Amino acid sequence: MFFLFPNYFIAQEIKDSTPKSYELKDPQYSAFRKIEQEWFAKEYHTILKENKLKMNCSGCESIYMNTILEIDSAGKLKNYKVVNSRKCADKFSKKLQERFIKWFLTYPFPKELYNAKFEARLGTELKC
């Protein structure tokens, strides 16, 4: 059956080639983990408050956006692509996507992440 659907396997291989942030090797993993914690402390709760979003186990278990981040050779976010998002049982609006990524657009990424491309989860979900 492989020979009948060769493009499917090629597309799957390309899709899977972007590592998740937790798959990065040190020092990249440590560098992004520090950035992620800073974003969470400075931005995440503010974003939730601005958008009147509250997480709870009875109706809104997760608010996150999985995004492929592409950092250039100067440490700037060159490109991003939203892979998926979840706001309670719904998807993010374009406005909420832009708000989640806004901080990263001006963030000076450290040299460990220069020319890096990886998928990151911005936000969280409850363990209900």
C-alpha positions as CSV (number, residue, x, y, z in Angstrom):
1,M,0.0,0.0,0.0
2,F,2.9,2.4,0.5
3,F,3.4,2.8,-3.3
4,L,-0.2,3.9,-3.7
5,F,0.0,6.9,-1.4
6,P,3.6,8.2,-1.6
7,N,2.7,11.8,-1.1
8,Y,0.9,11.0,2.2
9,F,4.1,9.7,3.6
10,I,6.2,12.6,2.3
11,A,3.7,15.1,3.8
12,Q,3.7,13.2,7.1
13,E,7.5,13.3,7.3
14,I,7.6,17.0,6.6
15,K,5.0,17.7,9.2
16,D,6.8,15.7,11.9
17,S,10.2,17.4,11.2
18,T,9.4,20.5,13.3
19,P,10.4,19.6,16.9
20,K,8.2,20.5,19.8
21,S,9.8,22.8,22.4
22,Y,10.1,20.0,24.9
23,E,12.1,18.0,22.3
24,L,14.8,20.7,22.0
25,K,18.2,19.7,23.3
26,D,20.0,21.8,25.8
27,P,21.0,24.7,25.6
28,Q,18.0,25.5,23.4
29,Y,15.5,23.7,25.7
30,S,16.7,25.6,28.7
31,A,16.7,28.9,26.9
32,F,13.1,28.5,25.6
33,R,11.9,27.2,28.9
34,K,13.1,30.4,30.6
35,I,11.3,32.5,28.0
36,E,8.1,30.4,28.3
37,Q,8.1,30.9,32.1
38,E,8.7,34.7,31.7
39,W,5.8,34.9,29.2
40,F,3.5,32.9,31.5
41,A,4.4,35.1,34.5
42,K,4.1,38.5,32.6
43,E,1.5,37.9,29.9
44,Y,-0.7,34.8,30.3
45,H,-2.8,35.9,33.2
46,T,-3.1,39.5,31.8
47,I,-4.4,38.0,28.5
48,L,-6.9,35.9,30.3
49,K,-8.1,38.9,32.4
50,E,-8.3,41.2,29.3
51,N,-10.4,38.6,27.5
52,K,-12.6,37.7,30.5
53,L,-11.4,34.1,30.4
54,K,-11.4,31.9,33.5
55,M,-10.3,28.3,33.6
56,N,-12.2,25.8,35.6
57,C,-12.9,22.1,35.5
58,S,-16.7,22.5,35.0
59,G,-16.5,24.3,31.7
60,C,-13.2,25.7,30.6
61,E,-10.3,23.2,31.1
62,S,-7.8,24.7,28.6
63,I,-6.7,27.9,27.0
64,Y,-3.7,27.4,24.8
65,M,-2.3,28.0,21.3
66,N,0.2,25.6,19.7
67,T,2.4,27.6,17.4
68,I,5.4,27.0,15.2
69,L,8.0,29.7,16.0
70,E,10.7,30.6,13.6
71,I,13.6,32.7,15.0
72,D,16.0,34.5,12.6
73,S,19.8,34.9,12.8
74,A,19.4,38.1,14.9
75,G,17.1,36.6,17.6
76,K,13.9,38.1,16.3
77,L,10.7,36.1,15.7
78,K,10.7,35.9,11.9
79,N,7.6,33.9,11.4
80,Y,4.9,32.0,13.3
81,K,2.1,29.7,12.3
82,V,-0.7,28.7,14.6
83,V,-1.1,24.9,14.5
84,N,-4.1,24.7,16.7
85,S,-5.8,26.5,19.6
86,R,-8.2,25.8,22.3
87,K,-10.2,28.3,24.3
88,C,-12.5,26.2,26.5
89,A,-14.3,24.1,23.8
90,D,-13.7,26.7,21.1
91,K,-10.9,27.9,18.8
92,F,-9.1,31.2,19.2
93,S,-10.3,34.3,17.4
94,K,-7.7,36.0,15.2
95,K,-7.6,38.8,17.7
96,L,-6.8,36.4,20.6
97,Q,-4.1,34.6,18.4
98,E,-2.4,38.0,17.8
99,R,-2.6,38.9,21.5
100,F,-1.0,35.6,22.5
101,I,2.0,36.1,20.1
102,K,2.4,39.9,20.6
103,W,5.0,39.7,23.3
104,F,7.1,37.3,21.3
105,L,7.3,39.7,18.3
106,T,9.4,42.1,20.3
107,Y,11.3,39.6,22.5
108,P,15.0,39.4,21.9
109,F,15.6,35.7,21.7
110,P,19.0,34.5,23.0
111,K,21.7,33.2,20.7
112,E,20.9,29.6,21.6
113,L,17.7,30.0,19.7
114,Y,19.1,31.9,16.6
115,N,17.9,30.2,13.4
116,A,15.7,27.8,15.4
117,K,12.3,26.5,14.3
118,F,10.1,24.6,16.8
119,E,6.5,24.2,17.9
120,A,5.6,25.6,21.3
121,R,2.4,25.5,23.4
122,L,1.5,29.0,24.7
123,G,-0.9,28.6,27.5
124,T,-2.0,25.6,29.6
125,E,-4.8,23.2,30.4
126,L,-6.1,22.0,33.8
127,K,-5.6,18.4,35.0
128,C,-9.3,17.9,36.0
